[in-house]
Amino acid sequence: MVHVPYKGAAPAMTDLLGNHVNMMFDFLSAASPQIKSGKLRALGVTSSTRSDIFPDIPTIAEAGLPGYEMLGYFGVFARAGTPPEVIERLNREIAAVVNTAGIRVN
């Protein structure tokens, strides 16, 4: 495999769909429309368990790399000097969304 650096998932997905690259790692939720339409074939998920959305896609560990697991993380940033009350509200609102039933994508 040769690593091809991109400035984001959108141009990488364009090249994958255009047959300029052979594969990519992307979030399942982002690739879902292309998987459902049959334009992409999902080879595996990088989590330790199968996806609730696509239970037929094996984990990478099940597909032949035992012990493999990689998780994606997101960060939320604000400019230095953002007022504490704004930070507190952002924290409260984000926590409410994250804890909403059905929001978690596995």
C-alpha positions as CSV (number, residue, x, y, z in Angstrom):
1,M,0.0,0.0,0.0
2,V,1.1,3.5,-0.7
3,H,-0.1,6.3,1.5
4,V,-1.6,9.2,-0.5
5,P,-2.1,12.3,1.6
6,Y,-5.3,14.3,1.0
7,K,-6.6,17.6,2.3
8,G,-9.7,15.9,3.6
9,A,-12.0,13.0,3.1
10,A,-14.1,14.6,0.4
11,P,-11.3,14.8,-2.2
12,A,-10.1,11.3,-1.2
13,M,-13.6,9.9,-1.7
14,T,-13.8,11.6,-5.1
15,D,-10.6,9.9,-6.2
16,L,-11.8,6.6,-4.8
17,L,-15.1,6.8,-6.7
18,G,-13.1,8.0,-9.8
19,N,-10.9,4.9,-9.5
20,H,-7.7,7.0,-8.9
21,V,-7.0,5.2,-5.6
22,N,-7.9,1.7,-4.6
23,M,-9.0,2.1,-1.1
24,M,-9.4,4.6,1.8
25,F,-10.2,4.7,5.5
26,D,-13.2,6.9,6.3
27,F,-15.9,7.1,8.9
28,L,-18.7,4.6,8.2
29,S,-21.3,7.3,8.6
30,A,-19.7,9.4,5.8
31,A,-19.3,6.5,3.4
32,S,-22.7,5.0,4.1
33,P,-24.5,6.5,1.1
34,Q,-21.9,5.1,-1.3
35,I,-22.0,1.7,0.4
36,K,-25.8,1.6,0.3
37,S,-25.8,2.5,-3.4
38,G,-23.3,-0.2,-4.2
39,K,-20.6,2.3,-5.4
40,L,-18.3,1.2,-2.6
41,R,-17.6,-2.2,-1.0
42,A,-16.8,-2.0,2.7
43,L,-14.0,-4.4,3.5
44,G,-14.1,-4.0,7.3
45,V,-14.7,-1.7,10.2
46,T,-11.8,-0.7,12.4
47,S,-13.7,-1.0,15.7
48,S,-13.5,-4.1,17.9
49,T,-17.2,-4.9,17.3
50,R,-19.3,-4.9,14.2
51,S,-21.3,-1.8,13.3
52,D,-25.0,-1.6,14.4
53,I,-25.7,0.1,11.0
54,F,-23.9,-2.5,8.8
55,P,-23.8,-5.7,10.8
56,D,-22.7,-7.7,7.8
57,I,-19.4,-5.8,7.5
58,P,-16.7,-7.7,9.4
59,T,-14.3,-6.1,11.8
60,I,-10.7,-5.8,10.5
61,A,-9.8,-8.4,13.2
62,E,-12.4,-10.8,11.9
63,A,-11.1,-10.2,8.3
64,G,-7.7,-11.4,9.1
65,L,-5.8,-9.0,11.4
66,P,-6.4,-10.3,14.9
67,G,-6.2,-7.6,17.6
68,Y,-6.7,-4.7,15.2
69,E,-8.7,-1.8,16.5
70,M,-8.6,1.9,15.6
71,L,-11.1,4.5,16.8
72,G,-11.7,8.0,15.5
73,Y,-11.9,10.9,17.9
74,F,-13.3,14.4,17.4
75,G,-12.3,17.6,19.2
76,V,-14.2,20.8,19.8
77,F,-12.2,24.0,19.9
78,A,-12.8,27.6,20.7
79,R,-10.5,30.6,20.4
80,A,-8.4,31.5,23.4
81,G,-10.2,34.1,25.4
82,T,-13.7,32.7,24.7
83,P,-15.8,33.8,27.7
84,P,-16.2,31.0,30.4
85,E,-20.0,31.2,30.1
86,V,-19.8,30.4,26.4
87,I,-17.5,27.5,27.0
88,E,-19.9,26.2,29.7
89,R,-22.9,26.5,27.4
90,L,-21.0,24.7,24.6
91,N,-20.1,21.9,27.0
92,R,-23.6,21.6,28.3
93,E,-25.2,21.6,24.7
94,I,-22.6,19.1,23.3
95,A,-23.1,16.8,26.3
96,A,-26.9,16.9,25.8
97,V,-26.5,15.9,22.1
98,V,-24.0,13.2,22.7
99,N,-26.2,11.6,25.4
100,T,-29.3,11.7,23.2
101,A,-30.6,8.2,22.4
102,G,-29.7,7.1,18.8
103,I,-27.0,9.7,18.3
104,R,-24.1,7.2,18.8
105,V,-22.8,5.7,15.5
106,N,-21.0,2.4,15.9
